């Protein structure tokens, strides 16, 4: 069975019955799988290519350069997180060996001044630690901006798929506390410990994730009907998945799907880019069309989830 695919440009340019047909299809993808390949996204290829170039340069750089931007303490969100520092399965309460990966992480590009909770500035608005690589910050921020714009368009499409007014989510994402993560999964040569993965089985925390895996690579899998299913890495396309907050927001209508990056003997190295879209720090998230009284505040919820996975 083909993996779900959605053309965002075709949806945005459609009208009437055709637009409704496409939004209904999007609703089905989000409720049945929670993962989909998105094409017609409009992100310039030049921006994508430049991002891959500087990310590759960083991960191939010396340990000294990486250590200059190493996260300064456990739970600091931005900078380099080296090997053996994170186990994503911990967010689901499972104890595993550390994931076989390293990452560089960056936060929001602007800092609002009107947040009443000081913890917001102590966590998600901490400075990103920039490596000493020519053009790194400018290229990274350009890609981040494209992801922020794309996420807003997707949230608008999500609103229509949920039979809401297309701008329904706008007031929740005026100052999103989204993070961009570049991931490097080194070549696997040595013995893999029991339960060890490149990224342990987990669900994402926020509203949605925009993932760009290296084209024609493999490793990302989702759990469906008690089986692990491979997610394709198609050139020119992003992979979108629903996060826990969107599942809560929709009252369980849409699913935040368990996924992992599997580790196998003799795997070659692999990289990916993940943009984790998260509503404003003080956004109150509760089911839209449900009597449930489950409510979370976006920022503190994200912070607690993040800290549970770092060693």
SULQUILIN-V477397 format. One line per field, one symbol per residue. ss: DSSP state (H for helix, E for strand, - for the rest). burial: # if it has 16 or more other C-alpha atoms within 10 Angstrom, else .. Layout:
ss: ???
burial: ???
//
This chain:
ss: ----EEEHHHHH---HHHHHHHHHHHHHHHHH--EEEEE-----HHHHHHHHHHHHHHH---HHHHHH-E--------EEE----E-HHHHH---------EEEEE------------HHHH-------------HHHHHHHHHHHHHHHHHHHHHHHHHH--------HHH---E--EEEEEEE-------------EEEE-----EEEEEE------EEEEE--EEEE-------EEEEE-HHHHHH---------EEE--------EEEEEEEE--E---EEE--------EEEHHHHHHHHHHH-E-
burial: ...###.#..##......##.##.#######.#######.#.#....#.###.##..##......#..###...########..#######....##############.#........##.#########....##.######..##.#############...#..#..##.##############......###################.#.######.......#####..###############.############.....##############.###........#####.##.######.
//
